[in-house]
């Protein structure tokens, strides 16, 4: 049949199924999630009228400045992401295209994932409390810490929770604030021994931090290169591997000892 058609007509006819294939591909859901900068929260302040960190059994300092934990927002596991969505996000600095399985456990519903994330947050809060009290040589049986942050799940606020506890109890160790009265942001999981772990999405989190006024961002050392990818102007990255690193760096910044602060 094609042999009886002119070359232009034959090419046009051949192109029809190809075009149809691309049209279907463009509308078909893909196994990706689209992420963007999310909210930040000051762990030294209040959330919905309630103190984020409440401590009993030890004197608590009045603090100045802010320690802001950061988040990303991603399309849900039941949200269809098509080729157009991926193409749009691919060329934007405030979006990231991530494999869906790297963001959400496969085979889980939205409700199951929310429950899982809230469970991770509770474990993170417990580890953050133990790490902070151990850092300050305080007995967790005598000093009680309650952490409250509604509607946010996952383990990535662990480092900031620990720093908030340290700041409320000890500050910079010399009467001042760890923040130096400024706005410090960051991210990182934490273990009870103070080890800081990677979290993902740091290039989006630095954008959220900058949007909300932070000029210093604490980042797990292993994610320095990711954090530098879309680093906002004026944002200083401080790599950390442990709670003690973060405390030492913030103290040095607060005291003007720039040479003692590592950089990515």
N, C-alpha and C positions, 0 to 999 in steps of 0.2 A: 504493500500500500504506500509506504513512504517513498518508494522509487518513482512513483508517478507525480510526486509533489515537487514544486520548486524548492531550492535549497533554503530560502528564508522561511517558507511555510513549514518545511520539515523540521528546522531548528526550533521554530516556535512551538510545534506540536510536541517535540521532545522535552521542551522546557516546562510544559504544563505539569507533568507529574513531579518534577523537581521542585517547582514552586509550591505545589500542594504539600510536598513533604516538609519544606521549610515552614509553611504556614502551620502545619500540625505540630512541628517541633517547637514553634514559637509559643503555642498555646498550651503545650503539655507541661504538667508540673515537673519540676526538677528537684533532685535531692539536696537542695541547698537552703540555707537560712540567710537572711539579710540582716546585718547588725548595724547599729548606729549609736552615737554617744547617748548615754542615759542620764539619770539623775545623779546628784552627789548629795551627801549628807554629812553634816558636822557632828562627829562623835562626841565632841565636847559640849554640844548644845542639846536641844530638845527635838523630839520627833512627835508630832501630834500632841503637843502639850506636856509630854513626859520626858524626863531626862533620859538621854540615851544610855549614860553610864551612871549607876547609883552604887555608892560604896558605903558600907558600914563596917565598924570595927577598927577604923583607923582615921586619923585627921585627913580631911580633904581640902585641897587648895581651891581658891577662886582662880580660874584661868582666863587668859586673854588669848585672842587669836583663834584659829580654827584648824581642825584636823579633819579633812573631808575624804570620806571613802567614796569610791567612784564605781559606776556601773555602766553596762551596755544594755541596750534593748534590742532583742532579736525577734524576728517573725516566729510565731509559735509552730510547734511540730505539726499541727493540723492545717497550717496556712499553706496554700499552694503558691509556689514561686516559679514563674515561667521565664522563658529566655529574655523577654523584654525587661523584667525586673533585674535579672542578673546583669544584662548589658548596661542598664542605667546605673546600677550600683558599682560596677567595675570601674567606671570612669569618674567616680566621685570620691573625694578625699574623706568625706564624712560618712561613708558607708563601707562595709566589708562583706564580701561573699564568703561564707563559711560552709563546709560540708555539714549537713544537718546532724549527722551522727556525732560530730565533734562538739555540738552545742547541746543536743538532747539525747538521752538514752533511746535507742531504737525500740519501737513497739510499745511505747508508753503514751498514755493519753495526756492531755494538757493538765488535768487534775492530778494525775499520778506524778507528773514532772514537778508541779508546784509543791506537792508534798515532799518529794525527794529533795528539792532545793531548800525548803524550810528546815528539813532535817540536817542538811549540810551546814546551814547557818548556825543551828544550835550547837553542833559539834565544834564549829569554828569558834563560837563564842566561849565555849568551855576551855578550848585549847588556848585562846587568847588570854583568858583570865589566869590560867596556870602559868603561862609564859611570863606575863607581866609581874605576877607576885613572886615568881622564882627569881626574876631579874632584880627585884627589889629586896630579896631575902625576907619576904613576909610569909607568914603561915596562912595557907588557904583555909585552915580550920577556924582561924580567928578573924580574918578579913574576908568579908563576903561582898561579891560583886554581882550586880544584876545588870544585864544588857538588854536594851529594848530598841528595836528598829523594825517598824512594821512594813510589811509588803515587799521586803527585799530578801531574796534567798541566795543560796550558794555560799562558798567558803572564802570568797576573795576579799572580804573586809577584815579578815583575821588580824593582819598586821596593824591596821589603823585602830582596831579595838584595843590591842595591847598598848599601843602608843598613847591612846587616850587615858587608859588606866594609869600608866606611868606618869603622864603629865598631871593628872588630878592628884596623885599621891606624892610625887617627888619633883615635878617640873624638870628643870635642867640640872637639879642637884645643888644649885647655888642661889635659890630664891627666885629664879626667873622661869619663864615658860619655854617649853620645848619649841614652840612655834615662833618664839621671838615676837609674839603679838601679830604675826602675819597669817597668811592662809597657806597651809601646806596640804597637799593631797597625795594620794598614792593608792597602791593596790598590792595584794600579795596574800597568799594563804599563810597560816602559821601553825607550827606544831607546838606541843606543850614544852618542848625544850628550847623554843625560840627560833627554830629554823624557818626561814621564809621560802615559800614555794611559788612557782609560776602560776599564772591564771589565764592568760590569753586576752585578746582584745585591748591590749594596752595602748595602741595608737588611737583608738577611739576614746579611751578613758582619759588620755592627756588632753584631748579636745574638750571633753566634759569639764575637766578640772580648770582649764584655761577660761572657759565660758563662765565659770562660777568664781573666778577671781584668784585662783591659785597661781603662784609663781615658782613653787618647788614641787616636784613630783617624785615620790619614792617608788622605785620600780625594782622588782626582782632582777638580780644581776643577769640571769640567763635570758631576759627579755629586753635587754638594752637596745639591740638592733631594731627590734620591732617598735619600741617606743620612739626611736629616732625617725621612723619612717615618715610620719606626718606631724612632727613636733611643732606645736604652736610657738610663735615668736615670743621670746622672753621667758619661756619655760625652762627651768633648770632640772635636769634629770639627776637623781642621786641613786646609784645602784646599791642594793642591800642583799645580803644572804642570811641575815639573822636579825632578831630584834635588837641585839646589842649594837650592831652596825648602824641601824636606823637611829637609835638614841644618840650614839656618839656623833653621827653626822649632823643631826639637828642641833645638838649642843654646840658643835663647832660653828655652824652657821649663825646660831643665836649670839655667840660670843665673838663673831667676826674673824674666826680662824679659817679662812677660805682654803688655805693650803692643806688642811687636814680633811677636807671633804672630797671623796672620790667622785669621779664623773664617768659617764658611759663612753 
